[in-house]
Every structure is written in C-alpha cells, then in structure tokens.
Amino acid sequence: MGRPLRILMVCHMPWSRNAGGSRVQLELADEFRKLGHTVEKFSYEDAFPRPLSRWEELFTDFCNPAQKFVREYGRNFDVIDAHQGNLPRSKQDLGFQGLLVARTVGLYTFVEEFMNFERKQWPTLKPSLGGAFLRWLQFRFNRHCYTSLKFADVLNLPNRDEQSYVQERWGFGQKAFVFPFGLTETRLAVFSQIPRNGADRLRNPQIAFVGGWQTRKGSKDWPEIVRRIRASVPQARFLFLGTGVDRQRLLASLAPDSEDGIEVIPTYDSDDLPHLLSQVTVGAFPSYMEGFGFSVLEKLAAGAPVVAYDVPGPREMLSLLDPSYLVPRGDVVQFCDRILEVLGQDEATYAQISDRCQEVAHHFCWTRIAQETLAVYSKFLP
C-alpha cells in the first residue's frame, strides 16, 4: 500500500485499552504498525504529565498543548489522526503539510442533542452558576469540534448517521468516511473459544449490561427493565459491568424488590471481559446515544444477542444480525418484550442466533478496518 507512513495519533483521553475512546486509536495503531507503518501518539498523559485536580481540569484546554506539539514536531509525520476538537486550527496555522484527519467516537452535535433531551426528560436540577459555567465549557468544546472538522482533510466517522449529518448540514460529505470500531483477530479468537452451551444459558438466564452508569447509557430506564423482566422470569440474573459505581449505589438507583441475582463489577480489565461474558444469555443496551458501541460488539462476539435502542452505532451491528433487536429509543416495554422473547427461545433457535452473533462480530475486525482506513488516507495524502 505504497510507502510506509509516519502517523501521529492525537487523543485528549488517557491512552488505555480499558477506555472506549482511546482504545479505538490504540488498537488501530497496533494494526498500522503490523502493516509496516510508524505510529506515535500525543494523549492526555503527554499533555499533562502530572495529575490535574478537578478544578485544574475545568480550566485546562487539551488543544493548547496538542497544537504546540504539532507545531514543533508535526513535520515528522505524514498523517495526523486527531479526535474532534483536539486540533481546531488550519494546517497552515499548525505548520503541517501532511494529511490532517479528524475522527469522532460520537459526533459532538449528537452529544449536544442528547444533553438537551436529557434536561427536558429528567429535569431534576435547577439552573445554577456552576451549571452555566459547565454549559460555557461545552460551548467552547463544541466550537473546537466544528472547527477541527471543518479544517480536516478527512473525517473518520464510526457510523453512517454521522456521515449523513455532516453531509446534509455542513456539506462535508466528500471528505467523510465511515470506519466502524472493531476487535483484533486475537480477541475474536478468544471470544470464539468460549464454550457456548445454549441449554445452560437458557436454563440460567442472565442479562448483561456493559457501560458507565449514567443517564445517556440508560440508567434511568433500568429500574423498570429489572421489574418487568423479573415479573415474567423471576429467576433472571443481571450482570452490570464497567459501571464506574459500586453495587450499593447502583442498587439504590434500581430500588429492586430483591437484591439477589444482581451482580455489579464497577471496573474490569479488558482482557477479562470474554470470561465475564461467557454465561450471558442476552445483552441489554438501552443507550440513548452512541458513536459505535464496543459493548454491543463484544457481547455479539461472545455469542449473546443484544437488544438495544435504535440509535446510531448499535444499529450498524444489529441491523446485520436482525433489525428486530433494535427498539425505539426509550420504549422500555418493547425493550423488555424483546429480551423476554430471547429468554423464551428453544435451544436450537438460540444456538442458531448465537452462531450468527459471532459471524456478525467477525465482520468488524481491526485488520480489515485498518487496511481500508489506510487506503483512504493514502488516497488523500498531499
């Protein structure tokens, strides 16, 4: 694929495989290196070598050290692949002559739309000076995001809804490309080795959610989901992974009639996830807004069908599996009914859909995604 490229990944988040946002670039970087390219990164730790206090974080803008780094070292790279908002300047201003890519893991306008929806749907907090300040920070970030997308040569987007948006609203379609998230061949192989006994999974029903315990991910809907599922399947167990909150706090939110059968694992190492998902019968993902959704992809890789709200990201995967696993956003009744349908399947039907889940997951392999990404980058190189 032409000459080896020198690529810089810019990311305002900690460089960790356990964080969904930076994991995308981290794992892509590994694939790029396998293909013979050189990849370096400038992430949160590089910008801020010492830990910042919460107050310092509020007044510190990652784009400032990121821009300084690019102005000093950008000439050493052919491609700069940066998150939206990280480099809100023109290439001329940055002193960079290569290919400038802006990527999203959830388009900022979609995030903003959800935040407006959240304030109307769950108006629990009164306006305050602190809230006004946070809204100003969000406005500043949004402005950075739009500017970075405007000046970029290529937009790397995780779903087709974002591609349609930037084309229809801003006319950026000629430079907008969809590259979904993926799993490495090694990780897919690990998931494939999980014993999948459909009879056991159906006999011991377990519903799994993976994600932070926050409104955007559906935390407000879970109390009703648990009540409805238990009303029909009293023995159903619930597994909450990567919530970021402990069991007592999550249970306080759920207010279940019984705390039995609810397991909460606030944090886990990414390598442990295949084992943690090995007994899951069905995944539940009532997220109101996503860029893509590693949570959905990895449950599919474990052979577990996933019921999700019909939003950008999850629909990229579940439309390939069966669109009926997508339900209207916020429709808890239909969401629970679809989960109960899975729990009521016979063993043969469940085995077939479990196999199909893994087939869909293998469609999202980093090796192929990396090759397709580099093909586009090479085409647009100055």
Kinemage of the C-alpha trace (Angstrom):
@kinemage 1
@onewidth
@group {chain A} dominant
@subgroup {mainchain}
@vectorlist {calphas} color= white
{ca met a 1} P 0.000 0.000 0.000
{ca gly a 2} L 2.674 2.466 -1.063
{ca arg a 3} L 5.432 3.800 1.149
{ca pro a 4} L 5.410 3.390 4.930
{ca leu a 5} L 3.611 6.262 6.614
{ca arg a 6} L 4.545 8.177 9.741
{ca ile a 7} L 1.334 8.608 11.713
{ca leu a 8} L 0.597 10.657 14.826
{ca met a 9} L -2.451 9.807 16.921
{ca val a 10} L -3.801 12.736 18.980
{ca cys a 11} L -6.210 11.913 21.785
{ca his a 12} L -7.428 14.034 24.707
{ca met a 13} L -8.171 10.910 26.785
{ca pro a 14} L -5.839 8.635 28.756
{ca trp a 15} L -4.150 6.145 26.428
{ca ser a 16} L -5.737 2.930 27.689
{ca arg a 17} L -7.323 -0.183 26.244
{ca asn a 18} L -9.881 -0.015 29.048
{ca ala a 19} L -11.252 3.327 27.775
{ca gly a 20} L -13.501 3.086 24.729
{ca gly a 21} L -12.486 6.398 23.161
{ca ser a 22} L -8.727 5.932 23.191
{ca arg a 23} L -8.972 2.182 22.644
{ca val a 24} L -10.006 2.831 19.054
{ca gln a 25} L -6.790 4.647 18.169
{ca leu a 26} L -4.627 2.428 20.363
{ca glu a 27} L -5.734 -0.766 18.645
{ca leu a 28} L -5.677 0.830 15.196
{ca ala a 29} L -2.119 1.964 15.899
{ca asp a 30} L -1.141 -1.639 16.592
{ca glu a 31} L -2.657 -2.709 13.273
{ca phe a 32} L -0.930 0.102 11.389
{ca arg a 33} L 2.414 -0.979 12.846
{ca lys a 34} L 1.789 -4.569 11.745
{ca leu a 35} L 1.369 -3.210 8.223
{ca gly a 36} L 4.792 -1.561 8.380
{ca his a 37} L 3.886 1.984 9.371
{ca thr a 38} L 5.315 4.091 12.202
{ca val a 39} L 2.822 5.346 14.785
{ca glu a 40} L 3.349 7.724 17.687
{ca lys a 41} L 0.789 9.333 19.967
{ca phe a 42} L 0.118 12.522 21.882
{ca ser a 43} L -2.509 11.840 24.539
{ca tyr a 44} L -3.732 13.199 27.850
{ca glu a 45} L -0.696 11.894 29.772
{ca asp a 46} L 1.685 13.562 27.341
{ca ala a 47} L -0.107 16.900 27.608
{ca phe a 48} L -0.378 16.753 31.402
{ca pro a 49} L 2.460 14.655 32.881
{ca arg a 50} L 1.292 15.292 36.443
{ca pro a 51} L -2.257 14.545 37.590
{ca leu a 52} L -4.561 17.562 37.444
{ca ser a 53} L -7.069 18.468 40.106
{ca arg a 54} L -10.716 18.616 39.113
{ca trp a 55} L -10.529 22.426 39.254
{ca glu a 56} L -7.451 22.478 37.008
{ca glu a 57} L -9.149 20.178 34.511
{ca leu a 58} L -12.035 22.614 34.163
{ca phe a 59} L -9.717 25.460 33.177
{ca thr a 60} L -7.239 23.442 31.105
{ca asp a 61} L -7.759 23.004 27.386
{ca phe a 62} L -6.071 19.947 25.847
{ca cys a 63} L -5.978 21.556 22.413
{ca asn a 64} L -3.364 24.089 23.565
{ca pro a 65} L -0.553 21.594 24.342
{ca ala a 66} L -1.676 19.460 21.392
{ca gln a 67} L -1.308 22.384 18.990
{ca lys a 68} L 2.055 23.276 20.480
{ca phe a 69} L 3.281 19.707 19.973
{ca val a 70} L 2.129 19.639 16.350
{ca arg a 71} L 3.764 22.985 15.595
{ca glu a 72} L 7.051 21.668 16.998
{ca tyr a 73} L 7.015 18.100 15.686
{ca gly a 74} L 4.306 17.890 13.035
{ca arg a 75} L 6.858 17.976 10.227
{ca asn a 76} L 7.955 14.479 11.326
{ca phe a 77} L 4.609 12.945 10.298
{ca asp a 78} L 2.724 12.236 7.098
{ca val a 79} L -0.661 11.798 8.809
{ca ile a 80} L -2.117 13.305 11.963
{ca asp a 81} L -5.202 11.417 13.178
{ca ala a 82} L -6.830 13.531 15.922
{ca his a 83} L -10.075 13.422 17.867
{ca gln a 84} L -12.644 16.091 17.082
{ca gly a 85} L -11.816 19.292 18.920
{ca asn a 86} L -8.185 18.406 19.602
{ca leu a 87} L -6.702 20.479 16.761
{ca pro a 88} L -9.135 23.316 15.936
{ca arg a 89} L -6.757 25.095 13.583
{ca ser a 90} L -5.947 25.106 9.891
{ca lys a 91} L -2.942 23.169 8.653
{ca gln a 92} L -1.316 26.466 7.747
{ca asp a 93} L -1.687 27.695 11.316
{ca leu a 94} L -0.346 24.383 12.632
{ca gly a 95} L 2.568 24.445 10.206
{ca phe a 96} L 1.638 20.969 8.992
{ca gln a 97} L 1.742 19.889 5.349
{ca gly a 98} L 0.593 16.268 5.574
{ca leu a 99} L -2.871 14.716 5.863
{ca leu a 100} L -4.982 16.042 8.746
{ca val a 101} L -7.705 13.659 9.923
{ca ala a 102} L -10.429 14.474 12.448
{ca arg a 103} L -12.155 11.457 13.976
{ca thr a 104} L -15.183 11.106 16.205
{ca val a 105} L -16.251 8.409 18.632
{ca gly a 106} L -19.616 10.146 18.841
{ca leu a 107} L -20.276 13.340 16.883
{ca tyr a 108} L -20.396 16.306 19.250
{ca thr a 109} L -23.728 17.564 17.879
{ca phe a 110} L -25.330 14.206 18.690
{ca val a 111} L -23.984 14.519 22.238
{ca glu a 112} L -25.391 18.034 22.459
{ca glu a 113} L -28.791 16.861 21.208
{ca phe a 114} L -28.880 14.193 23.901
{ca met a 115} L -27.929 16.691 26.611
{ca asn a 116} L -30.832 18.925 25.567
{ca phe a 117} L -33.144 15.905 25.573
{ca glu a 118} L -31.849 14.871 29.000
{ca arg a 119} L -32.610 18.256 30.554
{ca lys a 120} L -36.193 18.111 29.280
{ca gln a 121} L -36.792 14.424 30.003
{ca trp a 122} L -35.326 14.361 33.516
{ca pro a 123} L -35.406 17.961 34.847
{ca thr a 124} L -34.014 17.168 38.296
{ca leu a 125} L -31.545 20.029 38.725
{ca lys a 126} L -32.247 23.742 38.916
{ca pro a 127} L -30.084 26.166 36.928
{ca ser a 128} L -27.005 27.284 38.832
{ca leu a 129} L -23.876 29.337 38.321
{ca gly a 130} L -21.888 26.104 38.147
{ca gly a 131} L -24.267 24.738 35.532
{ca ala a 132} L -23.893 27.896 33.452
{ca phe a 133} L -20.109 27.561 33.620
{ca leu a 134} L -20.266 23.938 32.508
{ca arg a 135} L -22.501 24.909 29.615
{ca trp a 136} L -19.932 27.523 28.602
{ca leu a 137} L -17.220 24.841 28.656
{ca gln a 138} L -19.430 22.652 26.494
{ca phe a 139} L -19.971 25.549 24.084
{ca arg a 140} L -16.195 26.063 23.846
{ca phe a 141} L -15.641 22.367 23.208
{ca asn a 142} L -18.377 22.266 20.566
{ca arg a 143} L -16.815 25.222 18.768
{ca his a 144} L -13.443 23.471 18.806
{ca cys a 145} L -15.063 20.325 17.410
{ca tyr a 146} L -16.745 22.040 14.483
{ca thr a 147} L -13.585 23.955 13.602
{ca ser a 148} L -11.465 20.805 13.674
{ca leu a 149} L -13.936 19.013 11.390
{ca lys a 150} L -14.039 21.994 9.028
{ca phe a 151} L -10.257 22.213 8.604
{ca ala a 152} L -9.577 18.457 8.392
{ca asp a 153} L -8.766 16.810 5.066
{ca val a 154} L -10.593 13.611 6.054
{ca leu a 155} L -13.317 12.868 8.594
{ca asn a 156} L -13.172 9.427 10.213
{ca leu a 157} L -16.685 8.638 11.478
{ca pro a 158} L -17.958 5.493 13.261
{ca asn a 159} L -21.444 5.289 11.746
{ca arg a 160} L -23.478 6.241 8.712
{ca asp a 161} L -25.801 8.549 10.637
{ca glu a 162} L -22.886 10.861 11.358
{ca gln a 163} L -21.811 10.707 7.724
{ca ser a 164} L -25.288 11.764 6.595
{ca tyr a 165} L -25.355 14.565 9.147
{ca val a 166} L -22.045 16.172 8.173
{ca gln a 167} L -23.036 15.923 4.520
{ca glu a 168} L -26.537 17.360 4.853
{ca arg a 169} L -25.814 20.034 7.478
{ca trp a 170} L -22.296 21.150 6.563
{ca gly a 171} L -21.569 19.814 3.086
{ca phe a 172} L -18.595 17.768 4.313
{ca gly a 173} L -19.660 14.576 2.539
{ca gln a 174} L -16.773 14.464 0.076
{ca lys a 175} L -14.268 14.005 2.873
{ca ala a 176} L -16.407 11.969 5.309
{ca phe a 177} L -15.833 8.207 5.593
{ca val a 178} L -17.313 5.583 7.877
{ca phe a 179} L -14.894 3.292 9.673
{ca pro a 180} L -16.591 1.261 12.417
{ca phe a 181} L -14.877 0.063 15.566
{ca gly a 182} L -13.519 -3.450 15.611
{ca leu a 183} L -11.865 -6.248 17.534
{ca thr a 184} L -8.433 -7.706 16.942
{ca glu a 185} L -8.117 -11.139 15.397
{ca thr a 186} L -6.646 -12.338 18.687
{ca arg a 187} L -9.589 -11.048 20.708
{ca leu a 188} L -12.103 -12.503 18.272
{ca ala a 189} L -10.324 -15.844 18.610
{ca val a 190} L -10.556 -15.657 22.410
{ca phe a 191} L -14.288 -14.998 22.217
{ca ser a 192} L -14.690 -17.836 19.716
{ca gln a 193} L -13.148 -20.260 22.207
{ca ile a 194} L -15.802 -19.548 24.835
{ca pro a 195} L -17.901 -22.701 25.367
{ca arg a 196} L -21.422 -21.785 24.288
{ca asn a 197} L -23.915 -24.158 25.849
{ca gly a 198} L -27.255 -22.753 24.782
{ca ala a 199} L -29.174 -25.039 27.132
{ca asp a 200} L -27.235 -23.742 30.141
{ca arg a 201} L -27.630 -20.129 29.071
{ca leu a 202} L -31.378 -20.529 28.682
{ca arg a 203} L -31.744 -22.570 31.867
{ca asn a 204} L -29.855 -19.948 33.878
{ca pro a 205} L -30.932 -16.694 32.223
{ca gln a 206} L -28.511 -13.829 32.633
{ca ile a 207} L -28.990 -10.331 31.198
{ca ala a 208} L -25.813 -8.274 30.860
{ca phe a 209} L -25.163 -4.569 30.560
{ca val a 210} L -21.668 -3.167 29.921
{ca gly a 211} L -21.103 0.552 30.309
{ca gly a 212} L -20.942 3.511 32.644
{ca trp a 213} L -23.885 4.033 34.993
{ca gln a 214} L -25.174 7.271 33.520
{ca thr a 215} L -28.348 8.658 32.029
{ca arg a 216} L -27.027 8.518 28.477
{ca lys a 217} L -26.449 4.785 28.853
{ca gly a 218} L -29.965 4.187 30.147
{ca ser a 219} L -29.563 4.224 33.931
{ca lys a 220} L -32.972 5.914 34.327
{ca asp a 221} L -34.650 3.060 32.434
{ca trp a 222} L -33.072 0.158 34.297
{ca pro a 223} L -35.391 0.128 37.353
{ca glu a 224} L -38.384 -0.563 35.108
{ca ile a 225} L -36.398 -3.018 32.974
{ca val a 226} L -35.461 -5.098 36.024
{ca arg a 227} L -39.030 -5.052 37.376
{ca arg a 228} L -40.582 -6.107 34.084
{ca ile a 229} L -38.083 -8.893 33.384
{ca arg a 230} L -38.403 -10.295 36.908
{ca ala a 231} L -42.194 -10.225 36.703
{ca ser a 232} L -42.016 -12.714 33.820
{ca val a 233} L -38.776 -14.550 34.642
{ca pro a 234} L -38.253 -14.385 38.435
{ca gln a 235} L -35.014 -16.386 38.271
{ca ala a 236} L -33.370 -13.977 35.815
{ca arg a 237} L -29.983 -12.648 36.911
{ca phe a 238} L -28.499 -9.286 35.975
{ca leu a 239} L -24.835 -8.515 35.370
{ca phe a 240} L -23.676 -4.892 35.314
{ca leu a 241} L -20.087 -4.455 34.107
{ca gly a 242} L -17.878 -1.365 33.964
{ca thr a 243} L -20.446 0.811 35.695
{ca gly a 244} L -17.919 3.027 37.476
{ca val a 245} L -20.151 2.911 40.569
{ca asp a 246} L -20.262 0.291 43.307
{ca arg a 247} L -23.045 -2.190 43.956
{ca gln a 248} L -24.731 -0.240 46.738
{ca arg a 249} L -25.001 2.925 44.708
{ca leu a 250} L -26.342 1.049 41.692
{ca leu a 251} L -28.853 -0.844 43.837
{ca ala a 252} L -30.002 2.437 45.330
{ca ser a 253} L -30.776 3.590 41.776
{ca leu a 254} L -32.571 0.364 40.871
{ca ala a 255} L -34.535 0.021 44.142
{ca pro a 256} L -35.231 -3.651 43.298
{ca asp a 257} L -37.694 -5.774 45.269
{ca ser a 258} L -34.741 -8.086 45.964
{ca glu a 259} L -31.006 -7.572 45.723
{ca asp a 260} L -30.414 -11.238 44.929
{ca gly a 261} L -29.317 -12.049 41.400
{ca ile a 262} L -27.789 -8.639 40.723
{ca glu a 263} L -24.033 -8.622 40.220
{ca val a 264} L -22.110 -5.381 39.814
{ca ile a 265} L -18.481 -5.181 38.687
{ca pro a 266} L -17.571 -1.468 38.602
{ca thr a 267} L -14.245 -1.919 36.787
{ca tyr a 268} L -12.526 -4.760 34.986
{ca asp a 269} L -9.509 -5.335 32.828
{ca ser a 270} L -10.321 -5.528 29.152
{ca asp a 271} L -8.660 -8.936 28.882
{ca asp a 272} L -11.101 -10.343 31.457
{ca leu a 273} L -14.245 -9.431 29.521
{ca pro a 274} L -14.537 -12.627 27.414
{ca his a 275} L -14.675 -14.708 30.603
{ca leu a 276} L -17.110 -12.309 32.278
{ca leu a 277} L -19.488 -12.589 29.326
{ca ser a 278} L -19.188 -16.363 28.943
{ca gln a 279} L -22.513 -17.177 30.669
{ca val a 280} L -24.578 -14.281 29.340
{ca thr a 281} L -27.870 -15.219 27.692
{ca val a 282} L -28.765 -11.834 26.238
{ca gly a 283} L -27.229 -8.389 26.269
{ca ala a 284} L -29.273 -5.301 27.132
{ca phe a 285} L -28.077 -1.913 25.957
{ca pro a 286} L -30.623 0.882 26.485
{ca ser a 287} L -28.218 3.621 25.427
{ca tyr a 288} L -29.722 6.860 24.142
{ca met a 289} L -26.650 7.991 22.194
{ca glu a 290} L -23.550 6.154 20.933
{ca gly a 291} L -20.725 6.586 18.472
{ca phe a 292} L -20.484 2.872 17.864
{ca gly a 293} L -20.692 0.663 20.945
{ca phe a 294} L -17.911 -1.739 21.892
{ca ser a 295} L -20.356 -3.090 24.471
{ca val a 296} L -22.672 -4.387 21.762
{ca leu a 297} L -19.862 -5.750 19.607
{ca glu a 298} L -18.196 -7.726 22.373
{ca lys a 299} L -21.414 -9.323 23.555
{ca leu a 300} L -22.065 -10.404 19.973
{ca ala a 301} L -18.541 -11.834 19.861
{ca ala a 302} L -19.428 -13.826 22.988
{ca gly a 303} L -22.364 -15.316 21.099
{ca ala a 304} L -25.011 -13.368 23.004
{ca pro a 305} L -27.728 -11.494 21.103
{ca val a 306} L -28.180 -7.880 22.163
{ca val a 307} L -31.335 -5.823 22.482
{ca ala a 308} L -30.610 -2.107 22.097
{ca tyr a 309} L -32.298 1.176 21.422
{ca asp a 310} L -32.356 2.020 17.725
{ca val a 311} L -29.674 4.719 17.741
{ca pro a 312} L -26.551 5.389 15.657
{ca gly a 313} L -23.805 2.904 16.415
{ca pro a 314} L -25.709 -0.140 17.670
{ca arg a 315} L -27.798 -0.157 14.502
{ca glu a 316} L -24.587 -0.565 12.457
{ca met a 317} L -24.169 -4.011 14.038
{ca leu a 318} L -27.659 -5.180 14.931
{ca ser a 319} L -29.113 -4.368 11.525
{ca leu a 320} L -26.745 -7.047 10.226
{ca leu a 321} L -27.922 -9.504 12.867
{ca asp a 322} L -31.675 -8.842 12.856
{ca pro a 323} L -33.279 -5.381 12.943
{ca ser a 324} L -35.869 -6.674 15.401
{ca tyr a 325} L -33.213 -6.456 18.126
{ca leu a 326} L -33.438 -2.667 17.760
{ca val a 327} L -36.358 -0.975 19.527
{ca pro a 328} L -37.415 2.694 19.601
{ca arg a 329} L -35.343 4.823 21.937
{ca gly a 330} L -36.897 4.958 25.398
{ca asp a 331} L -39.554 2.280 24.713
{ca val a 332} L -38.913 0.191 27.813
{ca val a 333} L -41.955 -2.030 27.263
{ca gln a 334} L -40.870 -3.136 23.804
{ca phe a 335} L -37.266 -3.392 25.009
{ca cys a 336} L -38.256 -5.844 27.752
{ca asp a 337} L -40.605 -7.773 25.487
{ca arg a 338} L -37.760 -8.395 23.031
{ca ile a 339} L -35.459 -9.597 25.825
{ca leu a 340} L -38.174 -11.949 27.059
{ca glu a 341} L -38.570 -13.339 23.546
{ca val a 342} L -34.897 -14.311 23.567
{ca leu a 343} L -35.156 -15.871 27.026
{ca gly a 344} L -38.119 -17.919 25.811
{ca gln a 345} L -36.408 -19.330 22.711
{ca asp a 346} L -35.862 -23.058 22.292
{ca glu a 347} L -32.321 -24.363 22.375
{ca ala a 348} L -31.995 -24.871 18.597
{ca thr a 349} L -33.195 -21.362 17.766
{ca tyr a 350} L -30.928 -19.827 20.367
{ca ala a 351} L -27.922 -21.788 19.067
{ca gln a 352} L -28.542 -20.509 15.545
{ca ile a 353} L -28.757 -16.880 16.615
{ca ser a 354} L -25.694 -17.308 18.846
{ca asp a 355} L -23.695 -18.520 15.853
{ca arg a 356} L -24.989 -15.622 13.802
{ca cys a 357} L -23.910 -13.177 16.533
{ca gln a 358} L -20.329 -14.334 16.223
{ca glu a 359} L -20.459 -14.142 12.438
{ca val a 360} L -21.554 -10.508 12.662
{ca ala a 361} L -18.819 -9.737 15.200
{ca his a 362} L -16.160 -11.131 12.852
{ca his a 363} L -17.312 -8.626 10.239
{ca phe a 364} L -15.831 -5.916 12.481
{ca cys a 365} L -12.177 -6.936 12.511
{ca trp a 366} L -9.468 -4.327 13.059
{ca thr a 367} L -7.183 -5.892 10.449
{ca arg a 368} L -9.626 -5.185 7.628
{ca ile a 369} L -10.726 -1.827 9.053
{ca ala a 370} L -7.085 -0.700 9.326
{ca gln a 371} L -6.385 -1.626 5.709
{ca glu a 372} L -9.479 0.230 4.481
{ca thr a 373} L -8.600 3.248 6.614
{ca leu a 374} L -5.079 3.435 5.224
{ca ala a 375} L -6.393 3.096 1.675
{ca val a 376} L -8.442 6.283 2.174
{ca tyr a 377} L -5.625 8.110 3.960
{ca ser a 378} L -3.215 7.248 1.135
{ca lys a 379} L -5.697 8.486 -1.455
{ca phe a 380} L -5.962 11.896 0.216
{ca leu a 381} L -2.280 12.361 1.055
{ca pro a 382} L -0.969 15.654 -0.343
